[in-house]
């Protein structure tokens, strides 16, 4: 880059260099900082780092190698960054069973610290790295009074035993119990020192949030907080009624379904509060053995909440939940907009789909029906009245439909595309879920798959193909929920 008179870019004022660098991505900023000391000085100007998005670990690499990078960034920017989004995935790919079938790896129980010595050592290394990284983050932001958005996700699914997070083995980690206590104290310091927090999201962070954490939130942040998401695999609730009552300006909330009690729902229905716009609820069947649905929001509670929050929309993900339990939680007055049913051993029944299509025909926009099992059950007892076709017909606002793990007959798939047409923005069906009726195939000339693609494309008004990659469907469910609730809560 050359300027008039032969003056080079190095002669530009620092303010102008900072402005130019503001258009770079975080990764490109860090690369540019290696060019020269002048650029490095400008690139670490606080105004360029008001927002920091980081993902540490995952992909099978050793996340301990990434700890120094995290320490560097947090040391540089932790004290003044305004928006921090951090995903810690220190154990992904390190502790999973050696399994040649990728579809089965998702639901396998991970090896714990009581398994063979090799897995035990990996467990220790993974958890030790995780604890060090979390300590690094909270040590750096503990006194940050400018923090407005804090979004944290910890990929601790692999650390679960029998469906619930098990931290009882932390004594096997060097100073594990001490580090957990220090992390909890630092998190409470962050909340107490904050002054303008608008977004607080902590999902599946091992040992981070306790039932006392939210009580430390400063009064100024209690007034400014608009989104709260506290999710974990713990047995006790993370949000008490008294603490929720302080947060009178919440626009969006995400909790475990069993923690959304009648009392909490009643508080949210108070006319003194800002109306709630988005509510995300995670119903994990593995926790229902320990956390009862008794005491959760009733039909009357939902009616009262909707009267005050007329624009409220709800997102529910149900993991490995029996249909009888689903029928208990899907209340008629629940303003359900997005529903994700994900299971391995508990297939959804046609009666459940019938209920969903009748009760939420005016509100449902997203429906994901996934099953990671060896067989593909057929939901249509009578193929002329397929429940998925009826759901598509009744739910006039349906824009996203994703199906895997259930038999979808080709002619019903064509009917779905024609019923919703171009208003069905996403129609994702795995190729292995699609079956062809031999009686109808006799009457159709040519390749049945080609004909199906052609007919569905015509119905949707765009080019369509069945999905060939099952990993699109079989991502880690809690991580999917974390990402989806974030977009949902922002109205995306």
N, C-alpha and C positions, 0 to 999 in steps of 0.2 A: 504494500500500500504506500503510495507516494502522494505528497501534497505539493501545492504550488510553491515554487521557489526551492524545490529540492528538500524541503523539510520533511522528515520521516514521521512515522506514526508515533515514535517515542516522544516526539515534541508535543503531542496532544495533552491538554490538561487532564488531570486525574479524573475529574468529574465526568468528562466526555468519554474517557476509556471505560469508566464504571458503567455509564449508560449503554455503551455498545455491548459490553459483556453481559448486560442484563438480559439480552436476547438469547444467550446460550443456555443449553441444558446444564444440569448440575454436573453430569459426567464431563461435558466439554469444558466447563469452567475449571474443573480440577486438572484436565489435560493442559489447558492454556496456562495454568499457574506454573508449569514447568518451563515455560519459554525463557523467562528472565525475572529478575528480582522486582522490577517495576511492575510487570504484569501481575506477579504474585501479590504484591502489596495491594494492587487495585482489586484483584479478584477476591481477596478476603475482606473486602469492605462490607460491613454489616448489612448495608442496604441490599446487597445481592443475595443474601441468605436468610430472608425473612421466612422462607418456606423450605423445609428439608424432608425429602421422601427417601427412605432407605429400606432395603430388604437385605438382611444378613442371613447367609446360610442357604441351604436347599440345593437341589440339583446334584446331590451326591458328593459335593466337595466338602472339604474340611472347613467348617465355619470358624474354627479357632484361628485359622490363617487370616480371617477377615476382622478379627477383634482389634488389631492395631489400627486398621482403617477407621473402624467405628470410634475408637478412642481419639484419633486425630480430629475427626469431624466434630465430635461432641465437645472436645476441648476448645475448638475454634469457635463453634457457633451455639453451643448449648445454652449459654448464659443470656442470649438475646433473641434466639429464633422465635418466631411468632407461631408458626405452624409446623408441627413435627409429626410425621407419619412414619412409623417404624414397624416392620415385620421381622420378627426373629424366628428363623426356622433352623435351629442348630442341629436338629436330629434327623431331618428328612434325608432318607437314603442311607443313613448310618446304622440304624438299628433294625430295619425291616428284615423279615425272613428272606433267605435266598430262594426266590420263587420265580420260575420261568413264566408263570401265567400272570400278566399284569392285572387282569381283571380281578384276581383273587387277593392281590396284595392289599387292596383298599380296605377289606373287612377283616384281614388277619389280625389277631391279637398280637401286639408287639412283645418282644422278649423283655422281661423285666430284670431287675437286679438279682433275682434268685435263680436265673437260668444259667447256662454254661458259662465258664470263665471268660470266654471271648466276648460274649454278649454283655456280660457283667462289666467288663472293662470299657466297652463302648458306651454303655449306659452312663458310667461314671464320667467319662470324658465329655459326653454330650451335655449332661446336666451341669457339670462344672463350668463348661463354656457358656452355657445359657445364663447361669447365675452371674458370671463375670460381666457378660454383655449388658444385662439388665442393671447391674450396679453401676457400670460405666455411664449408661444413659441417665439414670436418676441422680447420680452425683453431679453431673454436668448441668442439669436443669433445675436443681433443687431451689435455687434462688432467683429463677427467671420470673420476673413480674410482668413481662410482656407476653407471656404465652397465652395464645388465644385458642389454639386447636392442638389437642394431644390425642393421637390415634395409635394404639398399640395392639399388635396381634402376636401371640406367641404360639408357635406350632408345637403344642404339647400333647397333641393327640397320641403320638407314639409313646408317651409316658403313662398312658392310662392303663389300668389293670381292671379287667372285668367291667369296662364301660365307664368307670369313674376315675378321676385323677387321684393317683396315689402318691402322696409326698412323704409317706411314713419311712421311706428308705433314704431320706436325705442325710441321715447321720453317716451314711457310707461315703458321702462326699466330704472332702476336707473342708471343715468349717461350714458345711452345708446349712445346718440349722441357724448358725450365726448370720450367714449371708442372707437367708430368707428374712430373718428379723430385721436386718439392716435395710433390705429392699423395701419392706413394708413401711418402715419409719421414713425412708427417703420419699416414698410415694406420698405419704401424709404431709411431709414438708412441702412438696411441690404444690399440693392442693391448698395448704394453709398460706403459702406465700403468693399464690396466684391472685391477680386483681381483675382480670378481664377475660377469664376463660369462657369460651362460647361452645366448645365441642370437647367432650371427654368420652373416649371410647377405649375400653380395655377388654380385650377378648382373649380368654384362655391363656392368660399369663400366669405361669406356675407360681403360686404363693404370693402374688402381688396384692390383690384386693382382699380385704377382710370386711367383716360386718361393721367395723369401726372406721373404715377408711373415709367414707363420704362425710362423716361428721366433722372432719378436719377441713373441709372446703371453706374458704374464706367467705364472709358475708358479701363482699363485692362480686365474687365469682358466682355465688348462689343466685344473685340477681341477673347476671349476664348469661348464665349457662342456658343454651338452647337445645343442645343434644346431649343425651346421656346413654351410654351403652356399657353395661357391666355384665359380662358373661364369664362363667367358669364352670368347672365340673365339681364344685363344692356342694356340700349337703345343705348348708345354711343359706338364707337369702342375703344378698349383698346390698340391698337397698331397704332401709326401714321406712315405715310410714312417716315418722317425724322428719327424716332427712328429705324424703320426696316432697313433703309439704313446704320445705324451704325453697324448693326449686320451682317457683311460681311462673316462670317464663319459658318452660320447656316447650319446644315445638315437636321434638321427636324423642322416642324412648325405645330402648332395646333391652329385653330381659329374658331370663329363662321363663318358660310358660308357667311352671309350677310356682314361681315367685310372684306372678301377677295375680295377687289375691283380691278378694272382694274389697278389702280395706284400701288397697292401693288404687283400685279402679274407682272407688268412691271419692278418694281425694282428687283424682284427676278430673272427676265430674263436677268439681266445685266451680261455681260461676265466678269466683274471685280470681281464678287462674287464667292464664293465656290458653286458648283452645289448643288441644293437642292435634297435630296434623298427621304424624306418622308413628306407628307402633309396630315393632318387630319382635316376634316371639319365637323362641327355639324350644321345641318339644322333643326331648331326647328320651326314647323308650327305655334306654339303659338306666336312666335315673328314676324312673317311675317305681322301681322296686324300693327306693329309699325316700323319694319325695312324692307325696300323695297329691292327687288332683283335687282332693277335698279342700275347700276354702278358696279355690280359684274363682275368678270372676263369674258371676251367674248371668242368666239372661236379663234379669232386671238391672244388674250393674252395667251391662253393655248398653241397654236402652238409655239409662241415665247419662252415660258417657257420650253417646251419640247425640243426645239432645243438646249438650253443651258444646261438643266438638263436631259440628255438622259435617265438616270436611275431612274427618278422620278416615284414614285408610290403614289397613293392617296387613302385615306380611308374616306368614307362618311357615316355618320349616319343621316338618315332623320326620324324625329319624327313627326307623325301626319301631314304629308304633302300631299296635294292633288296631284293627278297624273299629272294634268296640270302644277303645279309648278315643279314637278320632271322633266318633259320634258323640262322645261326651263333651269334647272341647269345642266342636264347631257349632256354636250357638247361632240361632237364626239372625239375631241382631248384630252379630259381629260383622263389621264392614270390611270383609275380606277382599283385598285387591290382588294379592300374590300368595300362591300356595305351592309349596315344594314338598312332595311326598317321596321319601327316599328310604329304601329298605333292602334287606337281604333275605330274611327268612319269613317276613310277614307281608305277603302281597295284599294290595288294596282290593277290595271287593267291588262288584258292580253296584251294590247297594250304597256304598260310600260315595261313588261317583254320581249316583243318582241324587243323593242328598246335596252334594256340592253344587251340581248344576241347577237344582231347584232353588236353593237358599241364596246363592250368590250370583244369580243370573244378571243382576244389574251392576255388580261391582267388580267381578273377577276379570283381571286383565292378563295375568301371568299364571300359567299352570305347568308345573314340572312333575312328571310322573316317572320315577326312576327306580329300577330294581337291579341289584347286582347279584343275581342268583343263577344257578345252572340251567333252570328251565324258564320258559317264557309262557306264563299263564295267559289264557284267552279270557278276556273280560266279557266278551259278547256271547252270552248263552244263546241268545237269538240273534243271528247275524244281521237280521233286518232292523234290529234296534240296538245297535252298538252304543254303549254308554258314553264313549268318547265322542261319537258323532252327535249324540243328544246334548252333551255338554257344550260342544262347539255351536250347536244351533241355539241353545237357550242363552248362553252367555254372550250377549251381543257386544260386549266391550272387549272380548278376548283378543289380545294382540300377540301373545307369546305362548306357544305350545311346544313342549319338549317331552319326548317319549323314548324310553329305553327299558328293555327288560320285560315287556309285555307284548303279546302278539297283536299286531295291527294288520288287519286284512287290507289288501291293496284297494279294493273297491270302497272301503270305508275311509281310507286315506284320501281318495279322490273326492268323496263326499265332503270331508272336512275342508279341503281346499276350496271347493265351490261354495260352501255355506258362508265362509268368512271372506273369501277373496283376498284382495290386496290389503284389507284391514288387518289380516293376520300377518304381522310384520316378520315374525319368526315362526317357522315350522321346522323343527329339528327332530327327525326320527332316525334311529340307527338302522342300518341296512339289515342287521340280523334280527330286528324286531318285525320286519315286514314279511308277511306270508301271502300266498296267492291261492285263491279258491280254484281248485282244479275244474270244477263245473263251469266257472266263468272263463277260464283260460281256453277252453275248447272253442268258445264263441269268438275269441279275439285272435286275429292274425298277427304274426310277428313276435318279437321278443317281448315277454310280459314286463320285464324291468324297463325296457325302453318305452313301452306304452304307458306304464305308470308314471315315469318321469315326465312324459309329454302331457298327460292328463292333469297331473298336479300342477305343473308349470302353467298350463292354460287357466286352471282355476285360480291360482294366486296372481296371475298377471305378471309373472317374472320367472326367470330360470330357477329351477329347484332341483336338488339332488339329495338322495338319502345320505346320511352321515356315515362315513366309513371308519372313523377313528373313535373307538369306544372310550378313549381317555378323555374326550370332550365331556362325557357324561360322568366318568368315574373319578372326578377330582375329590380331594379331601372335603367332606361335607361342611365341617365347621369353618374352614377357610372360605369356602363358597358363601356361606351365610354371612361371614364378616364383610366380604366385599359387596355382596348384594344389599345388605342392610345399610351400608354406607351410601350407595347410590340411591337406594329407596328413600332414605332419610333426607337426602338432598333434593328430592323431587325429580330424580333422573329416571 
